[in-house]
């Protein structure tokens, strides 16, 4: 029989546990005095909204996901840092992004990916200081760019002081901050592994790694600690958060460990807290239920897992995928966060690898998710066609130093020292310096797509109307107030003619992309005939 997790969720008040430990120590039992448990900042943090320094529409533009360790090194130690990122903000402004998602910048046990947090209220020392962080946010805001940071609510590092206390004894005041059982439960398997691990006087739950124990998020004190830690960053001017692993917050048994009802309630509570601040945004990682977590009662926005595969397959000309892409936003919320890849291999390899280096297909995939509804997230280096490094394994091959140049003694402009990790395998040809002056480069294409989102409000936040697929060609309209934009994408390898119906009678459209193209006019019945070259993108604005 599987031990019910509801049993371990019964919480003994911390005050009673502390009192009990004091009584035992006063009785003189145990001989020598044990070392005091490590402390950490649990102080309450009141909301003190500094206001918003970014445009009201910042979160409907385009985000870029940045791995600080791999973006730009400022001091030659081979590790990217906050000052290095600050030095590249003009590049990001020129690219056209309006938001930055920073992978974890808090202090961590892993000193790399950052998801094993040891201090929720300080910056990883290799990245710089809180002053460096504040300067980055201020400089980003000065350029109209918002900054959100990764927040790991599901688990901490095993070296976090709270867990060190929790595992020290069954009577420790922080014991119930984590998930413990006196005896090891049976029948469990999460991502192919047993999540229960031996600790002091029992077994603790860690669904991802034994060094990342899960918080007990049915303990109100734990939730309050996280809210206080979030306010710590919000009060500094952070524009919101990306939440990791929200499907894993609460577990009730070996067949009920994902997407439990409490998960949505917990994230809804965070959303309500953020609503007390001006213009803040949050997006959640919930791969098993993106739509559920995107609901206004939960996160309000979530990554559109699954949709990215259809986008890539549509770019390759797969008819069924083209239809799926066209249909997705018939029902999906426009608050879905779209992408073609990210830092996790399960979400897909670097786009360059997914399309086998086919630049035409690469651009078609980019256009698809940058012109459709949703909040697009570019993975750093994607805008120049940066590939993985196949000599590396797992997620590490996706998290290589940014490809700024093709030279610089093998560091690609990332550092004046030796990079912490091997570079992308295609750095010699696909890098910012090489592509910046090439009108036909991937970088130039991304700039053009982001310029459309930034200059045509209908693309950034308009309604999605009349999606139609004919053969390998998809068309749809984006409408906001009087502005009406027509998008036509031919994924096929042959030129075709698209017949666009349900347009206003005699409506005239000018070419927005590519510039200089022929205008399009509908007839009295509201139908326009549009010639479309093979594997091409056309965008028209009604005038």
C-alpha positions as CSV (number, residue, x, y, z in Angstrom):
1,X,0.0,0.0,0.0
2,X,1.2,3.5,-0.9
3,X,1.6,5.8,2.1
4,X,-0.8,8.8,1.7
5,X,1.0,12.1,1.3
6,X,-2.0,13.7,3.0
7,X,-0.6,12.1,6.2
8,X,2.7,14.0,6.1
9,X,1.0,17.3,5.2
10,X,-0.3,17.7,8.8
11,X,1.7,20.6,10.1
12,X,2.9,21.1,13.7
13,X,3.3,24.8,14.4
14,X,6.9,25.9,14.4
15,X,6.4,27.6,17.8
16,X,5.7,24.2,19.4
17,X,8.6,22.6,17.7
18,X,11.0,25.3,18.8
19,X,9.6,25.1,22.4
20,X,10.1,21.4,22.4
21,X,13.7,21.7,21.3
22,X,14.3,24.3,24.0
23,X,12.9,22.0,26.7
24,X,15.0,19.1,25.6
25,X,18.2,21.2,25.6
26,X,17.4,22.5,29.0
27,X,17.2,19.0,30.4
28,X,20.9,18.5,29.6
29,X,20.4,15.5,27.3
30,X,22.8,14.8,24.5
31,X,26.1,15.8,26.1
32,X,28.0,18.4,24.0
33,X,26.2,21.4,22.6
34,X,25.4,20.9,18.9
35,X,26.4,23.5,16.4
36,X,23.6,26.0,15.8
37,X,21.6,25.5,12.6
38,X,22.3,27.9,9.7
39,X,20.1,30.9,9.6
40,X,18.7,32.8,6.6
41,X,16.5,35.8,6.0
42,X,12.9,35.1,6.7
43,X,11.9,38.6,7.4
44,X,8.5,39.8,6.2
45,X,8.7,42.1,3.2
46,X,5.9,44.6,2.7
47,X,4.8,45.7,-0.7
48,X,6.5,49.0,-1.8
49,X,5.8,49.4,-5.5
50,X,8.3,51.7,-7.1
51,X,5.9,52.0,-10.0
52,X,6.6,51.0,-13.6
53,X,9.3,52.5,-15.8
54,X,8.4,50.7,-19.0
55,X,5.7,51.4,-21.6
56,X,2.2,50.1,-20.8
57,X,2.4,47.7,-23.8
58,X,5.9,46.3,-22.9
59,X,4.6,42.8,-22.1
60,X,2.8,42.3,-25.4
61,X,6.0,42.8,-27.4
62,X,8.7,40.1,-27.7
63,X,10.8,38.6,-24.9
64,X,14.3,37.2,-25.0
65,X,15.4,34.4,-22.6
66,X,18.9,35.0,-21.4
67,X,21.3,32.6,-19.6
68,X,23.5,35.2,-17.8
69,X,26.4,32.8,-17.5
70,X,26.4,32.3,-21.2
71,X,25.7,35.8,-22.5
72,X,28.6,38.3,-22.0
73,X,31.6,38.2,-19.6
74,X,32.7,41.6,-18.4
75,X,35.8,40.7,-16.4
76,X,37.6,38.0,-18.3
77,X,36.9,35.1,-16.0
78,X,35.1,33.2,-18.8
79,X,31.7,33.5,-17.0
80,X,28.9,35.8,-18.2
81,X,27.7,38.3,-15.6
82,X,25.3,41.1,-15.0
83,X,27.7,43.9,-16.1
84,X,28.3,42.0,-19.3
85,X,24.6,41.8,-20.0
86,X,24.2,45.5,-19.3
87,X,26.8,46.2,-21.9
88,X,24.6,44.4,-24.5
89,X,21.4,46.2,-23.8
90,X,21.8,48.5,-26.9
91,X,22.0,45.4,-29.0
92,X,18.8,44.1,-27.5
93,X,17.0,47.4,-28.0
94,X,18.1,47.4,-31.6
95,X,16.9,43.9,-32.0
96,X,13.5,45.1,-30.9
97,X,12.7,43.1,-27.8
98,X,10.6,44.7,-25.1
99,X,11.2,42.2,-22.3
100,X,14.1,40.0,-20.9
101,X,13.6,36.8,-19.0
102,X,16.7,36.0,-16.9
103,X,17.3,32.4,-16.1
104,X,18.0,32.1,-12.3
105,X,20.4,34.8,-11.1
106,X,19.9,34.0,-7.4
107,X,22.6,32.2,-5.4
108,X,22.6,28.5,-6.1
109,X,24.2,25.2,-5.2
110,X,24.8,24.2,-8.8
111,X,26.6,27.5,-9.7
112,X,25.4,27.0,-13.3
113,X,21.7,26.5,-14.3
114,X,20.7,28.2,-11.0
115,X,17.6,26.1,-10.3
116,X,19.0,24.8,-7.0
117,X,18.6,28.0,-5.1
118,X,20.5,28.6,-1.8
119,X,19.4,32.2,-1.3
120,X,16.2,33.7,-2.7
121,X,17.2,37.2,-1.8
122,X,20.7,37.7,-3.3
123,X,22.6,37.4,-6.6
124,X,24.9,34.6,-7.6
125,X,28.3,35.9,-6.7
126,X,29.9,35.0,-10.1
127,X,27.3,37.2,-11.7
128,X,28.0,40.3,-9.6
129,X,26.1,42.1,-6.8
130,X,22.7,43.4,-6.0
131,X,24.0,46.8,-7.1
132,X,24.9,45.3,-10.5
133,X,21.4,43.8,-10.7
134,X,19.7,47.1,-9.9
135,X,21.9,48.9,-12.5
136,X,20.9,46.3,-15.1
137,X,17.2,46.8,-14.4
138,X,17.5,50.6,-14.5
139,X,19.4,50.5,-17.7
140,X,16.9,48.1,-19.3
141,X,14.0,50.4,-18.2
142,X,15.8,53.4,-19.7
143,X,15.5,51.6,-23.0
144,X,11.9,50.6,-22.6
145,X,12.7,47.0,-21.8
146,X,11.2,45.1,-18.9
147,X,13.0,42.5,-16.8
148,X,11.5,39.3,-15.4
149,X,13.5,36.8,-13.4
150,X,13.2,33.0,-13.0
151,X,11.6,32.1,-9.6
152,X,11.8,28.5,-8.3
153,X,8.9,28.0,-5.9
154,X,8.7,24.2,-6.1
155,X,12.0,23.3,-4.5
156,X,15.2,24.7,-3.1
157,X,18.8,23.5,-3.1
158,X,19.7,20.8,-0.6
159,X,22.2,23.3,0.8
160,X,19.6,25.9,1.4
161,X,19.6,26.7,5.2
162,X,15.9,25.9,5.5
163,X,16.6,22.3,4.3
164,X,19.7,22.0,6.3
165,X,17.5,22.8,9.3
166,X,14.7,20.5,8.1
167,X,16.9,17.5,7.7
168,X,18.8,18.0,11.0
169,X,16.1,16.3,13.0
170,X,12.4,15.4,12.9
171,X,11.7,18.0,15.6
172,X,13.4,20.9,13.9
173,X,11.2,24.0,13.4
174,X,11.7,23.9,9.7
175,X,11.0,20.1,9.3
176,X,7.6,20.8,7.8
177,X,8.9,23.3,5.3
178,X,9.8,20.2,3.2
179,X,8.0,17.0,2.3
180,X,9.0,14.2,4.6
181,X,7.8,10.6,5.4
182,X,8.9,8.5,8.3
183,X,9.2,5.4,6.0
184,X,9.9,5.3,2.3
185,X,6.7,5.3,0.2
186,X,6.6,2.7,-2.6
187,X,5.2,2.8,-6.1
188,X,6.6,6.1,-7.1
189,X,8.3,7.0,-10.4
190,X,8.7,10.6,-11.6
191,X,10.5,11.1,-14.9
192,X,11.8,7.6,-14.6
193,X,13.3,8.0,-11.1
194,X,12.2,7.4,-7.5
195,X,11.6,10.8,-5.9
196,X,12.1,9.7,-2.3
197,X,15.6,10.0,-0.7
198,X,17.0,9.0,2.6
199,X,17.5,11.7,5.2
200,X,17.7,12.2,8.9
201,X,14.8,10.3,10.6
202,X,12.9,9.7,7.4
203,X,12.8,10.2,3.6
204,X,12.4,13.5,1.8
205,X,10.7,14.2,-1.5
206,X,12.7,15.6,-4.5
207,X,11.0,15.1,-7.8
208,X,13.9,16.4,-10.0
209,X,17.1,15.7,-8.2
210,X,18.1,14.6,-4.7
211,X,19.9,17.9,-4.3
212,X,16.7,19.9,-5.0
213,X,14.2,18.9,-2.3
214,X,10.6,20.0,-2.7
215,X,9.1,22.6,-0.4
216,X,5.8,21.7,1.4
217,X,3.7,24.3,-0.3
218,X,0.6,23.3,1.8
219,X,2.5,25.0,4.7
220,X,1.3,28.6,4.9
221,X,4.6,29.7,6.3
222,X,6.5,28.5,3.3
223,X,4.1,30.3,0.9
224,X,4.5,33.4,2.9
225,X,8.3,33.2,2.7
226,X,8.1,32.9,-1.1
227,X,5.7,35.9,-1.4
228,X,8.0,37.9,0.8
229,X,11.0,36.9,-1.3
230,X,9.1,37.8,-4.5
231,X,8.3,41.2,-3.0
232,X,12.0,41.7,-2.3
233,X,12.6,41.7,-6.0
234,X,9.4,43.5,-7.0
235,X,10.2,46.3,-4.6
236,X,13.6,46.7,-6.4
237,X,11.8,47.3,-9.7
238,X,11.7,43.8,-11.2
239,X,8.8,43.6,-13.8
240,X,7.7,40.1,-12.9
241,X,8.7,36.4,-12.9
242,X,8.9,33.2,-14.9
243,X,7.9,30.4,-12.6
244,X,9.5,27.0,-12.9
245,X,7.8,23.7,-12.7
246,X,4.3,24.9,-11.5
247,X,2.8,21.5,-12.4
248,X,4.9,19.9,-9.6
249,X,4.1,22.1,-6.6
250,X,1.9,19.7,-4.7
251,X,1.7,15.9,-4.7
252,X,-0.9,13.5,-3.3
253,X,0.4,10.1,-4.4
254,X,2.2,8.2,-7.0
255,X,-0.5,8.7,-9.6
256,X,-1.4,12.3,-8.4
257,X,1.8,14.2,-8.4
258,X,1.3,16.6,-11.3
259,X,-1.2,19.5,-11.9
260,X,-3.0,19.0,-8.6
261,X,-5.8,21.5,-7.8
262,X,-3.7,23.3,-5.2
263,X,-1.1,24.2,-7.9
264,X,-3.5,26.5,-9.7
265,X,-4.7,28.1,-6.4
266,X,-1.1,28.7,-5.4
267,X,-0.2,30.4,-8.6
268,X,-3.5,32.4,-8.5
269,X,-2.4,33.7,-5.1
270,X,0.9,34.8,-6.6
271,X,-1.0,36.5,-9.5
272,X,-3.1,38.4,-7.0
273,X,0.0,39.5,-5.2
274,X,1.6,40.8,-8.4
275,X,-1.6,42.6,-9.2
276,X,-0.8,44.9,-6.4
277,X,2.1,46.2,-8.5
278,X,1.9,48.3,-11.6
279,X,2.3,46.5,-15.0
280,X,3.9,43.3,-13.7
281,X,3.9,40.1,-15.7
282,X,4.2,36.5,-14.8
283,X,4.5,33.4,-17.0
284,X,4.5,29.8,-15.9
285,X,6.2,26.5,-17.0
286,X,3.4,23.9,-16.9
287,X,4.1,21.5,-19.8
288,X,1.3,19.1,-19.0
289,X,-1.4,21.8,-18.8
290,X,-0.4,25.0,-20.5
291,X,-4.0,26.2,-21.0
292,X,-4.9,25.6,-17.4
293,X,-2.1,27.6,-16.1
294,X,-2.6,30.4,-18.6
295,X,-6.1,31.0,-17.1
296,X,-6.6,34.3,-15.3
297,X,-7.4,32.4,-12.1
298,X,-3.9,30.9,-12.2
299,X,-0.8,32.4,-13.8
300,X,-2.5,34.4,-16.5
301,X,0.2,33.4,-19.0
302,X,1.9,30.0,-19.6
303,X,4.3,28.6,-22.2
304,X,2.5,26.9,-25.1
305,X,4.2,23.5,-24.8
306,X,3.4,21.3,-27.8
307,X,2.7,24.2,-30.1
308,X,6.4,24.7,-30.8
309,X,6.6,21.3,-32.4
310,X,3.8,22.1,-34.8
311,X,5.5,25.4,-35.7
312,X,8.7,23.7,-36.6
313,X,7.0,20.9,-38.6
314,X,4.9,23.5,-40.4
315,X,8.1,25.3,-41.4
316,X,9.2,21.9,-42.9
317,X,6.0,21.8,-45.0
318,X,4.0,19.2,-43.0
319,X,0.4,19.8,-44.0
320,X,-1.1,18.5,-40.8
321,X,1.2,20.8,-38.7
322,X,0.3,23.8,-40.8
323,X,-3.4,23.2,-40.1
324,X,-2.7,22.7,-36.3
325,X,-0.8,26.0,-36.3
326,X,-3.6,27.8,-38.0
327,X,-6.2,26.4,-35.6
328,X,-4.2,26.8,-32.3
329,X,-5.3,30.4,-31.5
330,X,-8.9,29.7,-32.5
331,X,-9.3,28.5,-28.9
332,X,-6.0,29.2,-27.1
333,X,-5.6,32.3,-25.0
334,X,-3.6,35.2,-26.6
335,X,-1.7,35.3,-23.3
336,X,0.0,32.0,-24.2
337,X,3.8,32.4,-24.4
338,X,5.1,31.0,-27.7
339,X,8.5,29.7,-28.6
340,X,10.4,27.3,-30.8
341,X,13.0,26.2,-28.2
342,X,14.4,27.1,-24.8
343,X,17.1,26.0,-22.3
344,X,15.6,22.6,-21.8
345,X,16.2,19.7,-24.2
346,X,12.7,18.4,-23.7
347,X,11.3,21.5,-25.2
348,X,13.3,20.9,-28.4
349,X,16.8,21.4,-29.6
350,X,18.1,24.7,-30.9
351,X,16.0,25.7,-33.9
352,X,19.0,25.5,-36.2
353,X,19.4,21.8,-35.3
354,X,15.6,21.1,-35.6
355,X,15.5,22.3,-39.2
356,X,18.9,20.8,-40.1
357,X,20.5,24.1,-40.9
358,X,17.8,25.0,-43.5
359,X,17.8,28.8,-43.2
360,X,14.6,29.2,-45.3
361,X,12.7,26.9,-43.0
362,X,14.3,28.6,-40.0
363,X,12.8,32.0,-41.1
364,X,9.4,30.4,-41.7
365,X,9.3,29.0,-38.2
366,X,10.3,32.4,-36.8
367,X,7.7,34.3,-38.8
368,X,5.0,31.9,-37.7
369,X,5.3,32.5,-34.0
370,X,6.3,36.1,-34.2
371,X,3.3,37.1,-36.3
372,X,0.6,35.0,-34.7
373,X,-1.0,35.8,-31.4
374,X,0.7,35.0,-28.1
375,X,3.7,36.5,-26.3
376,X,6.8,35.3,-28.2
377,X,10.0,34.3,-26.3
378,X,13.2,34.1,-28.3
379,X,16.0,32.0,-26.8
380,X,19.2,33.9,-26.8
381,X,21.2,33.4,-30.0
382,X,18.2,32.1,-31.8
383,X,18.1,35.5,-33.6
384,X,21.4,34.7,-35.3
385,X,20.8,31.0,-36.0
386,X,23.0,29.8,-33.1
387,X,23.2,26.0,-33.0
388,X,24.0,23.6,-30.2
389,X,27.4,22.0,-29.5
390,X,27.0,18.3,-30.2
391,X,30.1,17.5,-28.2
392,X,28.2,18.4,-25.1
393,X,25.4,16.3,-23.5
394,X,21.9,17.0,-22.2
395,X,20.8,20.5,-21.7
396,X,24.4,21.8,-21.6
397,X,24.7,21.7,-25.4
398,X,21.8,24.2,-25.5
399,X,23.5,26.6,-23.0
400,X,26.7,27.6,-24.7
401,X,28.3,31.1,-24.8
402,X,26.6,33.6,-27.0
403,X,28.0,33.9,-30.6
404,X,29.0,37.5,-30.9
405,X,31.8,37.2,-33.4
406,X,33.6,34.4,-35.3
407,X,37.0,35.3,-34.0
408,X,38.4,36.7,-30.8
409,X,40.8,33.8,-30.0
410,X,38.1,31.3,-29.8
411,X,35.8,33.1,-27.4
412,X,33.5,34.6,-30.0
413,X,33.4,38.0,-28.4
414,X,31.9,36.4,-25.3
415,X,35.0,36.8,-23.1
416,X,38.6,38.0,-23.1
417,X,39.4,34.8,-21.2
418,X,38.6,31.1,-21.7
419,X,34.8,30.5,-21.9
420,X,33.3,28.3,-19.2
421,X,31.9,26.0,-21.9
422,X,32.5,25.1,-25.6
423,X,31.0,27.5,-28.1
424,X,28.1,26.8,-30.5
425,X,29.3,24.5,-33.4
426,X,28.3,26.9,-36.1
427,X,29.8,30.1,-34.5
428,X,32.1,30.7,-37.5
429,X,29.2,31.5,-39.8
430,X,26.3,32.4,-37.5
431,X,27.2,35.2,-35.2
432,X,26.1,38.8,-34.6
433,X,29.1,40.5,-36.2
434,X,28.8,38.5,-39.5
435,X,25.1,38.9,-39.8
436,X,24.7,42.5,-38.8
437,X,25.6,43.9,-42.2
438,X,23.8,41.2,-44.2
439,X,20.3,42.2,-45.3
440,X,19.4,38.5,-45.9
441,X,20.7,37.2,-42.6
442,X,18.7,35.5,-39.9
443,X,19.4,38.5,-37.7
444,X,18.0,40.9,-40.2
445,X,14.9,38.8,-40.6
446,X,14.3,38.7,-36.9
447,X,14.7,42.5,-36.7
448,X,12.1,42.9,-39.5
449,X,9.6,40.6,-37.7
450,X,10.0,42.4,-34.4
451,X,9.7,45.7,-36.1
452,X,6.3,44.6,-37.4
453,X,5.2,43.7,-33.9
454,X,6.5,47.0,-32.5
455,X,5.0,49.2,-35.2
456,X,1.7,47.4,-35.9
457,X,-0.3,47.0,-32.7
458,X,-2.7,44.6,-34.5
459,X,0.1,42.0,-34.7
460,X,1.3,42.5,-31.1
461,X,-2.1,42.4,-29.4
462,X,-4.9,42.3,-32.1
463,X,-7.6,39.7,-32.6
464,X,-6.9,36.6,-34.7
465,X,-9.4,36.3,-37.6
466,X,-10.1,34.0,-40.5
467,X,-7.2,31.5,-40.3
468,X,-7.3,29.5,-43.6
469,X,-5.0,26.8,-44.9
470,X,-5.0,25.9,-48.6
471,X,-2.4,23.3,-49.5
472,X,0.8,24.5,-47.9
473,X,-0.3,28.1,-47.5
474,X,-1.7,29.7,-44.4
475,X,-3.3,33.1,-44.1
476,X,-4.9,35.0,-41.3
477,X,-5.7,38.5,-40.2
478,X,-4.8,40.4,-37.1
479,X,-7.3,43.2,-36.2
480,X,-7.1,45.9,-33.5
481,X,-9.6,48.8,-33.8
482,X,-9.4,50.2,-37.3
483,X,-6.0,48.6,-38.0
484,X,-6.3,45.4,-40.1
485,X,-3.2,43.3,-41.0
486,X,-3.1,40.4,-43.4
487,X,-0.5,37.7,-43.1
488,X,0.2,35.0,-45.8
489,X,2.8,32.3,-45.3
490,X,3.7,29.7,-48.0
491,X,5.5,26.8,-46.4
492,X,5.6,24.9,-49.7
493,X,8.5,24.6,-52.1
494,X,6.4,25.9,-55.1
495,X,4.9,29.3,-55.8
496,X,1.2,29.5,-55.4
497,X,-1.7,31.9,-55.5
498,X,-3.7,32.5,-52.3
499,X,-7.3,33.5,-52.5
500,X,-8.2,35.5,-49.4
501,X,-11.9,35.9,-48.7
502,X,-14.1,37.6,-46.1
503,X,-12.2,40.9,-46.5
504,X,-14.1,44.3,-46.6
505,X,-15.4,45.0,-50.1
506,X,-12.8,46.8,-52.2
507,X,-10.3,46.9,-49.2
508,X,-6.8,47.9,-50.2
509,X,-3.7,46.6,-48.5
510,X,-0.1,47.9,-48.8
511,X,2.9,45.7,-48.4
512,X,4.4,45.9,-44.9
513,X,6.8,43.0,-45.5
514,X,8.8,42.7,-47.6
515,X,8.9,46.4,-48.2
516,X,8.4,47.6,-51.7
517,X,6.0,44.7,-52.6
518,X,2.9,45.1,-54.7
519,X,-0.3,46.3,-53.1
520,X,-3.3,44.0,-52.8
521,X,-7.0,45.0,-53.4
522,X,-10.1,43.0,-52.7
523,X,-13.0,42.9,-55.1
524,X,-16.5,44.0,-54.4
525,X,-17.2,40.5,-52.9
526,X,-14.3,40.9,-50.5
527,X,-11.9,38.5,-52.1
528,X,-8.3,39.2,-53.0
529,X,-5.9,37.1,-55.0
530,X,-2.4,37.1,-53.7
531,X,0.6,35.6,-55.6
532,X,3.0,34.0,-53.1
533,X,6.5,32.8,-53.8
534,X,7.7,29.5,-52.5
535,X,8.6,29.4,-48.8
536,X,7.9,33.1,-48.3
537,X,6.1,35.4,-45.9
538,X,3.9,38.4,-46.9
539,X,2.4,40.9,-44.5
540,X,0.0,43.6,-45.7
541,X,-1.6,46.5,-43.8
542,X,-5.0,47.8,-44.9
543,X,-5.1,51.5,-45.9
